[in-house]
Amino acid sequence: MTGHELLEPGAHRAHGVADDAALAAAMLRVEVAWMRALVDGGAAKSDHADAVERAVDGWQPELDAAEVEAAGNPVLPLVNALRARVEDPDAAALVHVGLTSQDVLDTAQMLVARDALDRVLADLDRTAGALAALADGHRASVMAGRTLTQYAVPITFGLTAAQWLTGVLDSRDRLDDVRRSLPVQCGGAAGTLSRAAQLVPDPTDTAAALADRLGLSWPGLPWHTRRTPVTRLGDALVQVGDALGSMAVDVLTLGRPEIGEVREGAVPGRGGSSTMPHKQNPVLATLVHSAALQAPQLGAQLHVCAGQAADQRPAGAWHAEWPSLRRLLRLTVVAAGQAADLIADLQVDSGAMTRRAHAASEALLSESGDSAGDPSAYLGASDAFVETALARFRGGRGDA
């Protein structure tokens, strides 16, 4: 264990995500890409960019905490250290020229976020695949539907899994859309690119070249105090937590011993108790639920900061985003991995479901007017809804 992970079970799943090393590497990528963009605009020579790239190659900067505090952010200490490493003095003098600290840090945050989203999307795909198999395999597994904690009408576990699947697909689609539109930040001191305009014929072309080199989008103008890219990212991460959290709560409820309709798969070393040898605690569902409870407040903090982003560069509001966004990225990466493992190994007791549905048939069929009937005969469009969810899943995968 490293850092502060003892109270973050599963933090090892987010190794390398949004940590200091990842951020420093991303900031260096921005500086190198900017030098290449200056070459594109005629403000620097290829030799200058090569010199900067050589200085960055294999370097893992360790910034002094006091210097970061003195600057108020990590960019100035990084830039100073980078300039000192560049052997060509002319190239060193061009490092960072035309940018401001917020350009580098915001863009680096988008690069870090993209790497995190790739992990989340991969795990959401795993979860969706497992849920699709459950939905298809349990189309006919009748169970008691419950509303407001009480018996309602018969449903199938296939429909339950199809609803979980749809929530995951909704969050995946939104997250993928955000991932594909993550923007570069490039505005200079006050969002005018005034210094860059002294160097290149068209600074907006150079900003677009920076975006292209980093695989990010160029939004057309800077967003120093228009924090929509950050809140949009945060909202998409929170939606992932919502979808996974709702699923986890259902697993926790249906897994209570007095219900016993599903249970987490038994894995050696997972779910044990320090004092009660009989226990097999639903650890993964518990941790996913925990993440879903934390994520909305982190997303809300990003909106609080966005609403306080004053002038052309914000004091305090920008800085307050950083820990919330980092935590939200890491939390979602961890929860997505845990959820994928949870559903992959989920044990479904369709026999217990059926027995309960028949035992409670009088209540479950009261709406039908035939409380002595068969619960499996009162399922309405359940199968059609399952098929709708599965068709969407298959279409998203490009399957026939």
Backbone torsions as a table, in degrees:
resi	resn	phi	psi	omega
1	MET	NA	143.6	177.9
2	THR	-131.7	158.9	173.5
3	GLY	62.7	-122.9	-173.9
4	HIS	-120.2	40.5	-170.8
5	GLU	-87.4	-11.3	-175.5
6	LEU	-61.5	-31.0	179.2
7	LEU	-100.8	16.7	176.2
8	GLU	-128.9	72.1	-178.2
9	PRO	-56.1	127.5	-177.9
10	GLY	96.7	1.2	-177.0
11	ALA	-59.8	-24.1	179.3
12	HIS	-62.8	-23.2	178.1
13	ARG	-66.1	-22.1	-179.1
14	ALA	-101.2	22.1	179.5
15	HIS	-56.6	128.4	179.2
16	GLY	82.6	-0.5	-179.1
17	VAL	-96.2	119.4	172.3
18	ALA	57.9	23.1	176.5
19	ASP	-89.9	-179.7	-175.1
20	ASP	-61.4	-40.0	-179.2
21	ALA	-64.5	-42.3	179.1
22	ALA	-64.4	-40.7	179.9
23	LEU	-65.9	-44.6	179.5
24	ALA	-61.5	-42.4	178.6
25	ALA	-62.9	-39.6	179.4
26	ALA	-66.9	-40.6	178.0
27	MET	-62.5	-39.1	177.1
28	LEU	-64.9	-37.9	176.8
29	ARG	-60.4	-39.0	179.4
30	VAL	-65.3	-44.5	-178.7
31	GLU	-63.4	-41.2	178.2
32	VAL	-65.5	-44.4	-179.2
33	ALA	-63.7	-35.3	178.4
34	TRP	-66.5	-40.2	176.6
35	MET	-61.8	-40.6	177.6
36	ARG	-65.5	-36.8	178.0
37	ALA	-67.4	-36.3	175.6
38	LEU	-64.8	-35.2	174.2
39	VAL	-63.0	-44.4	178.1
40	ASP	-57.5	-36.1	-178.2
41	GLY	-88.1	0.4	177.2
42	GLY	85.0	8.8	-178.3
43	ALA	-91.5	-11.8	179.9
44	ALA	-144.3	162.6	178.5
45	LYS	-98.3	157.2	177.8
46	SER	-57.4	-35.4	178.7
47	ASP	-61.7	-35.1	177.9
48	HIS	-63.9	-47.4	-179.9
49	ALA	-64.8	-37.4	178.3
50	ASP	-63.0	-40.2	179.9
51	ALA	-63.6	-40.5	178.6
52	VAL	-67.5	-40.6	-179.4
53	GLU	-65.6	-37.2	176.9
54	ARG	-64.1	-38.1	-179.9
55	ALA	-66.1	-30.3	-177.7
56	VAL	-84.1	-30.3	-172.9
57	ASP	-57.2	120.3	177.6
58	GLY	75.4	2.7	-176.9
59	TRP	-88.0	130.0	173.9
60	GLN	-119.2	89.9	-173.7
61	PRO	-65.7	140.7	172.6
62	GLU	-117.6	103.3	-173.7
63	LEU	-82.4	143.3	178.6
64	ASP	-72.9	127.5	-176.4
65	ALA	-61.6	-36.5	179.7
66	ALA	-66.4	-36.9	178.1
67	GLU	-68.7	-37.7	177.0
68	VAL	-63.2	-42.7	178.1
69	GLU	-63.0	-42.6	-178.2
70	ALA	-63.1	-34.0	179.4
71	ALA	-85.7	-21.6	-177.3
72	GLY	86.3	-7.6	176.4
73	ASN	-162.5	167.0	-173.9
74	PRO	-84.1	-2.1	-171.7
75	VAL	-72.4	-48.7	-177.4
76	LEU	-59.3	-46.6	176.1
77	PRO	-59.9	-36.8	178.8
78	LEU	-66.7	-45.1	-179.4
79	VAL	-62.6	-43.0	178.4
80	ASN	-61.2	-42.7	179.4
81	ALA	-66.6	-38.5	179.7
82	LEU	-66.4	-45.7	178.9
83	ARG	-57.8	-37.3	-179.3
84	ALA	-68.5	-24.2	-178.1
85	ARG	-87.8	-20.5	-177.2
86	VAL	-77.1	121.0	-173.7
87	GLU	-73.3	-32.0	179.5
88	ASP	-82.4	115.2	-177.2
89	PRO	-63.1	-33.7	177.9
90	ASP	-66.4	-40.1	177.5
91	ALA	-67.5	-41.9	179.7
92	ALA	-60.6	-37.1	-179.0
93	ALA	-67.6	-22.8	-179.2
94	LEU	-90.7	-11.5	180.0
95	VAL	-57.8	125.5	173.2
96	HIS	76.2	-6.8	-176.1
97	VAL	-64.5	127.3	-178.2
98	GLY	100.8	-16.6	178.3
99	LEU	-101.1	169.3	168.2
100	THR	-125.0	165.9	-176.3
101	SER	-55.4	-39.6	-177.1
102	GLN	-66.7	-32.3	176.2
103	ASP	-58.7	-46.7	-176.1
104	VAL	-69.3	-46.9	-175.4
105	LEU	-70.3	-42.7	178.1
106	ASP	-61.6	-43.7	-179.8
107	THR	-66.1	-41.3	177.2
108	ALA	-61.0	-38.8	177.7
109	GLN	-62.0	-36.5	177.8
110	MET	-67.5	-38.3	176.5
111	LEU	-65.5	-43.7	177.1
112	VAL	-61.3	-43.4	179.6
113	ALA	-62.1	-40.7	-179.3
114	ARG	-60.4	-43.0	178.2
115	ASP	-62.9	-40.5	178.5
116	ALA	-65.4	-42.8	-179.1
117	LEU	-63.8	-34.6	177.6
118	ASP	-60.8	-39.7	177.7
119	ARG	-66.4	-44.4	-179.2
120	VAL	-62.7	-45.5	-178.6
121	LEU	-61.4	-39.2	178.4
122	ALA	-63.0	-41.2	179.6
123	ASP	-73.5	-32.6	174.4
124	LEU	-65.0	-35.7	175.4
125	ASP	-63.7	-41.2	176.9
126	ARG	-61.7	-45.0	-179.8
127	THR	-63.3	-44.1	-179.4
128	ALA	-61.8	-40.5	179.2
129	GLY	-62.5	-42.9	179.3
130	ALA	-68.0	-38.4	179.1
131	LEU	-67.3	-38.0	178.3
132	ALA	-61.8	-40.2	177.8
133	ALA	-64.4	-40.3	177.5
134	LEU	-65.8	-43.0	-178.5
135	ALA	-62.7	-42.7	-178.7
136	ASP	-71.8	-40.1	-176.0
137	GLY	-75.6	-17.1	-177.0
138	HIS	-121.1	31.2	176.0
139	ARG	-56.4	-36.5	-174.9
140	ALA	-103.1	8.1	-179.8
141	SER	-82.7	95.0	-175.3
142	VAL	-72.5	139.4	177.4
143	MET	-146.1	167.9	178.0
144	ALA	-77.5	127.1	170.1
145	GLY	-80.9	145.1	-177.2
146	ARG	-131.0	132.2	173.4
147	THR	-128.7	135.8	-177.1
148	LEU	53.3	36.8	177.4
149	THR	76.1	-2.6	-175.1
150	GLN	-111.1	160.5	177.1
151	TYR	-58.3	140.8	178.6
152	ALA	-120.1	-97.9	176.6
153	VAL	-131.9	166.5	179.5
154	PRO	-65.2	144.2	171.5
155	ILE	-135.1	-171.4	172.0
156	THR	-122.0	154.9	174.9
157	PHE	-67.2	-28.0	175.1
158	GLY	-58.1	-40.1	178.6
159	LEU	-68.3	-39.6	176.7
160	THR	-58.5	-47.5	179.2
161	ALA	-65.2	-34.8	178.6
162	ALA	-65.8	-36.6	176.7
163	GLN	-68.1	-42.3	174.8
164	TRP	-58.8	-44.7	-179.0
165	LEU	-59.7	-44.1	-178.4
166	THR	-63.9	-39.7	176.6
167	GLY	-62.6	-41.5	177.8
168	VAL	-64.6	-43.3	179.6
169	LEU	-64.9	-39.7	176.8
170	ASP	-58.3	-48.1	-177.5
171	SER	-69.4	-35.5	178.7
172	ARG	-65.1	-44.0	-179.4
173	ASP	-61.7	-42.8	-179.5
174	ARG	-66.7	-42.0	-179.3
175	LEU	-65.8	-39.1	178.8
176	ASP	-64.9	-39.0	177.4
177	ASP	-62.5	-43.6	177.6
178	VAL	-64.5	-43.4	-179.0
179	ARG	-59.2	-41.3	-178.0
180	ARG	-72.6	-16.0	-177.3
181	SER	-115.6	15.3	178.3
182	LEU	-58.2	128.9	-171.3
183	PRO	-100.9	152.6	168.1
184	VAL	-75.2	152.4	172.1
185	GLN	-110.9	122.6	-177.8
186	CYS	-154.5	101.2	-178.3
187	GLY	-143.8	-10.1	-176.8
188	GLY	73.7	-164.2	-167.6
189	ALA	-53.8	-43.9	-177.0
190	ALA	-136.5	28.2	174.7
191	GLY	81.3	22.6	179.7
192	THR	-116.2	-8.6	-174.5
193	LEU	53.7	35.6	-175.6
194	SER	-64.6	-42.8	179.4
195	ARG	-68.4	-40.5	177.8
196	ALA	-62.7	-32.6	-179.9
197	ALA	-66.9	-20.8	174.5
198	GLN	-78.4	-15.5	-173.9
199	LEU	-103.2	-35.3	-172.4
200	VAL	-127.7	155.9	-178.7
201	PRO	-62.3	-40.5	-178.4
202	ASP	-136.3	101.1	-176.4
203	PRO	-64.0	-25.1	178.4
204	THR	-70.5	-32.2	174.2
205	ASP	-65.0	-38.1	179.1
206	THR	-68.1	-38.2	175.8
207	ALA	-62.9	-41.4	178.2
208	ALA	-65.6	-35.7	178.0
209	ALA	-66.4	-38.4	176.0
210	LEU	-59.7	-46.6	179.2
211	ALA	-60.1	-43.5	-177.7
212	ASP	-63.6	-40.4	-179.2
213	ARG	-68.3	-26.5	179.8
214	LEU	-96.1	-4.9	-178.2
215	GLY	72.7	24.0	176.8
216	LEU	-106.6	172.5	178.1
217	SER	-93.3	152.4	172.9
218	TRP	-102.5	112.2	-173.4
219	PRO	-78.4	-0.5	176.4
220	GLY	100.0	-25.1	176.6
221	LEU	-161.7	161.0	-178.0
222	PRO	-66.8	163.4	-179.6
223	TRP	-132.5	37.3	-178.1
224	HIS	-52.7	-43.7	-179.8
225	THR	-116.9	7.0	175.4
226	ARG	-111.1	90.6	-163.1
227	ARG	-90.6	24.8	179.8
228	THR	-54.2	-41.5	179.5
229	PRO	-58.3	-35.3	-179.1
230	VAL	-75.6	-45.2	-179.0
231	THR	-68.5	-34.6	177.9
232	ARG	-64.9	-42.1	175.4
233	LEU	-62.0	-47.1	179.7
234	GLY	-60.8	-42.6	-179.9
235	ASP	-62.8	-38.6	179.3
236	ALA	-66.9	-37.8	177.1
237	LEU	-66.4	-40.0	178.2
238	VAL	-63.4	-38.3	179.5
239	GLN	-63.8	-35.6	174.1
240	VAL	-60.4	-46.0	178.0
241	GLY	-60.2	-38.7	178.0
242	ASP	-60.7	-48.0	-177.1
243	ALA	-64.5	-45.1	-178.4
244	LEU	-72.3	-34.3	-179.9
245	GLY	-67.3	-41.6	178.4
246	SER	-61.3	-41.1	177.9
247	MET	-64.0	-44.2	-178.8
248	ALA	-63.7	-39.4	179.0
249	VAL	-63.4	-40.9	176.5
250	ASP	-61.7	-43.1	179.1
251	VAL	-62.1	-41.9	178.9
252	LEU	-62.4	-42.5	-179.2
253	THR	-68.0	-50.8	-177.1
254	LEU	-69.7	-16.5	179.6
255	GLY	-91.6	-2.6	175.3
256	ARG	-57.4	142.3	-174.5
257	PRO	-60.1	-30.4	179.2
258	GLU	-74.7	-11.1	175.2
259	ILE	-107.8	-58.9	171.0
260	GLY	61.5	35.1	-178.6
261	GLU	-91.3	-25.9	172.1
262	VAL	-137.8	163.4	173.3
263	ARG	-156.7	153.5	174.8
264	GLU	-66.3	145.0	176.2
265	GLY	-64.1	140.6	-179.4
266	ALA	-76.3	124.1	177.6
267	VAL	-126.1	127.7	-178.8
268	PRO	-51.8	130.2	177.5
269	GLY	87.6	-7.6	-178.1
270	ARG	-107.7	132.0	171.8
271	GLY	88.6	6.8	-179.4
272	GLY	-77.2	163.4	179.0
273	SER	-108.2	148.5	178.5
274	SER	-74.0	-13.3	-175.8
275	THR	-135.1	-22.6	-175.6
276	MET	-114.2	105.4	-172.8
277	PRO	-66.5	-17.9	-177.1
278	HIS	-80.3	-13.2	-168.2
279	LYS	-79.5	142.8	169.9
280	GLN	-130.5	85.0	-173.6
281	ASN	-70.2	143.5	178.3
282	PRO	-78.9	72.6	-170.7
283	VAL	-64.2	-46.6	-176.1
284	LEU	-64.1	-45.0	178.3
285	ALA	-62.2	-37.6	178.7
286	THR	-63.5	-44.0	-178.1
287	LEU	-71.5	-37.0	175.6
288	VAL	-64.6	-42.3	175.8
289	HIS	-59.2	-43.4	178.7
290	SER	-59.1	-44.4	179.6
291	ALA	-62.1	-40.8	179.9
292	ALA	-64.7	-29.4	177.3
293	LEU	-75.0	-27.7	-177.9
294	GLN	-86.7	-34.7	-170.6
295	ALA	-59.6	-44.3	-176.4
296	PRO	-59.3	-36.6	179.6
297	GLN	-67.9	-35.3	176.8
298	LEU	-67.6	-41.8	175.9
299	GLY	-63.8	-39.6	179.0
300	ALA	-63.7	-36.8	178.0
301	GLN	-60.0	-36.9	177.6
302	LEU	-63.4	-37.5	177.4
303	HIS	-70.1	-38.2	175.9
304	VAL	-57.9	-45.0	179.5
305	CYS	-65.4	-41.3	-179.3
306	ALA	-61.7	-36.6	-179.7
307	GLY	-74.3	-9.1	179.5
308	GLN	-113.9	14.4	-177.4
309	ALA	-81.7	91.2	-171.1
310	ALA	-94.4	164.9	176.7
311	ASP	56.5	-146.6	-179.6
312	GLN	-99.5	-13.4	173.6
313	ARG	-147.3	125.5	-173.0
314	PRO	-83.1	142.2	175.3
315	ALA	-102.9	115.3	178.5
316	GLY	93.0	-50.3	-178.1
317	ALA	-64.1	-40.6	177.2
318	TRP	-65.8	-45.5	-177.3
319	HIS	-63.5	-34.6	-178.1
320	ALA	-72.4	-16.6	175.9
321	GLU	-67.7	-38.1	-164.6
322	TRP	-55.5	-53.9	-177.2
323	PRO	-66.2	-32.7	-179.8
324	SER	-69.4	-43.0	179.6
325	LEU	-66.4	-43.5	178.5
326	ARG	-59.2	-48.0	-178.7
327	ARG	-62.7	-41.0	-178.4
328	LEU	-66.2	-40.5	177.6
329	LEU	-62.1	-48.9	-177.5
330	ARG	-66.7	-41.5	179.5
331	LEU	-60.0	-42.1	-178.0
332	THR	-71.1	-38.8	176.0
333	VAL	-58.6	-46.6	-179.0
334	VAL	-64.1	-48.7	-177.3
335	ALA	-63.4	-38.5	179.9
336	ALA	-64.4	-40.2	177.3
337	GLY	-66.4	-41.2	179.2
338	GLN	-65.7	-40.4	179.9
339	ALA	-65.3	-39.4	179.3
340	ALA	-62.6	-42.2	177.5
341	ASP	-67.4	-39.0	179.4
342	LEU	-58.1	-50.2	-175.3
343	ILE	-74.9	-33.1	179.1
344	ALA	-60.2	-34.0	-176.1
345	ASP	-108.3	9.1	-175.9
346	LEU	-61.9	132.2	178.4
347	GLN	-99.9	126.7	-177.2
348	VAL	-113.9	124.0	178.3
349	ASP	-102.1	84.5	-177.7
350	SER	-66.6	-26.2	177.1
351	GLY	-64.7	-43.1	177.5
352	ALA	-63.9	-37.1	178.2
353	MET	-62.5	-48.2	-177.4
354	THR	-64.9	-43.6	179.5
355	ARG	-60.8	-41.3	-179.7
356	ARG	-67.8	-40.8	-179.5
357	ALA	-61.5	-40.8	179.3
358	HIS	-72.3	-37.2	179.6
359	ALA	-66.4	-30.5	-178.2
360	ALA	-103.1	19.2	-172.8
361	SER	-60.7	-34.0	-179.2
362	GLU	-59.5	-43.6	178.3
363	ALA	-73.8	-42.8	-174.9
364	LEU	-66.6	-28.0	-176.5
365	LEU	-104.2	8.7	-177.1
366	SER	-62.0	-33.7	179.0
367	GLU	-62.9	-33.2	-174.1
368	SER	-74.5	-21.0	-175.4
369	GLY	86.4	-0.8	178.4
370	ASP	-128.1	76.1	-174.4
371	SER	-70.6	-6.1	177.0
372	ALA	-99.8	7.7	-175.5
373	GLY	-80.2	-170.0	-179.4
374	ASP	-97.4	123.0	-179.4
375	PRO	-56.4	-32.0	-178.2
376	SER	-70.6	-12.1	179.1
377	ALA	-92.5	0.7	-176.0
378	TYR	-127.0	61.9	-176.4
379	LEU	-114.9	0.6	175.1
380	GLY	53.8	-130.4	-176.8
381	ALA	-95.0	22.3	-176.2
382	SER	-53.2	-48.1	-176.5
383	ASP	-66.1	-36.8	178.1
384	ALA	-64.8	-37.9	178.9
385	PHE	-67.7	-38.4	175.8
386	VAL	-60.7	-44.6	-178.8
387	GLU	-63.9	-37.0	177.4
388	THR	-60.3	-45.6	179.3
389	ALA	-64.4	-42.4	-179.5
390	LEU	-67.8	-36.7	177.8
391	ALA	-63.6	-40.4	176.8
392	ARG	-63.5	-43.2	178.9
393	PHE	-61.3	-47.8	-178.5
394	ARG	-65.1	-38.4	178.7
395	GLY	-64.8	-39.4	179.6
396	GLY	-66.4	-26.2	178.9
397	ARG	-90.3	-4.4	-178.2
398	GLY	77.5	15.5	179.8
399	ASP	-78.1	157.8	178.2
400	ALA	-75.3	NA	NA
